[in-house]
Amino acid sequence: MENKKKQLAYIGIIVVSLGAIAWLWLGQGMFGGDSAVDTNAVSNVLMSDGTASQNLQSLNSVTTLPYGKTIKTDIFSDPSFKELVVPPRLIVTPEELGRENAFLPF
């Protein structure tokens, strides 16, 4: 009886988790849409005095990227970026690695 309750609880947790993942992935446009915020719904919300809030109007510009819709690549032409060098390859000798099984007694 107890085992059956645990099994049903685990199945319930899995179903709720999968539902939440599907809702985030498909319903909110997190990966497939241009914006994670429904701009039409935001623009229709009014404050108690009948005017739209400035904060709600600014949400129309929200995108999935943190600083806008484009990624600036001008850093790659910057002289300080071009001066970066690849460090030399690290060579580790077997003596530096230590013991094969660290849990064996000395």
N, C-alpha and C positions, 0 to 999 in steps of 0.2 A: 504493500500500500504506500509506504513512504517512498519507495523507489519510483513508483508511478507518478507521485507528486513532483519529485525532483525532475523527472523526465519531462513532464508537462511544463514546469517552470523554465527549463532550459529551452524547450521548443518555443515558448512564448518570448523569451528574451531574444532568441535568434530571429524570430519573425518581426519583432519590433525593431531590432537593429537593421535588418534588411529593408524594412519599410522606411526607416529614417534615412538610410543611405540612398535609396531610390528617390525619395522626396528631395533631398539635397542635390543629387546629381541631375535629375530630370526636371523636377518641379521648379527649382529656383534658378535654373539657367547658369549654374555655377561654372560648368565647363563648356556648355554648348551655346550659351547666349552671349550677347554683347554686354549686357548689364545684369547684375545680380538683383537690382531693384526694379520693380515695375514702375516705370516713370509715369505712366498714365494714371495709375492709382495714387501715386504721390501727389501729382499736380491737382487732383480733384479733392484732396483733403483740405478742409477749411478749419480755421480756428473758431473759438466760441464767438468772437465778434464778427465773423463772416469774412475775414480776410485770410488769404493764404499765408502761412508762415514763411519767413525768409529761409529758415533752415530746410523746410520741405522743398522749396523751390531750388535750393542748391543741390539737392539730391538728384536732380535730373542729370547732372554731369558725372555721376558715379559710374565707374567702369570696373572691370575686373582687375586692371592693372592699378597699382597704388598711386601713380603720378600721371595718369592720363591714358590715352589710347595708343600712343606711339612709344617705341623704345629708342632712345638716343644712342647712336653708335659713334658719335664723334670722339669718344674717349680713345678709340683705337688709333686715331690719327694724332693723338696728343704725344709730344716728344717724351714726356716722362713715362708713358706707357711703352713706347718703342725702346726705351733704354733698359727695360726689364730683361733679365737674362735667366736662363734655366739653370738651377743649381747643379753641381756635379752629382753624379749617381753615388748613393750611399752604399758602401761595401761593408758587410758585416761578416766577420769571421766566425767559425763554429765555436770558438772559445768565448766569444762575446754573447752568444745566444743563451748560454746557460745549460742546465740539465734537461734531458728529454722528458723526464717525469719529475716535476717539482714536488710531488707529494711523497716520494720515496724517502725514507729516513737516510741520514748521512752515514 
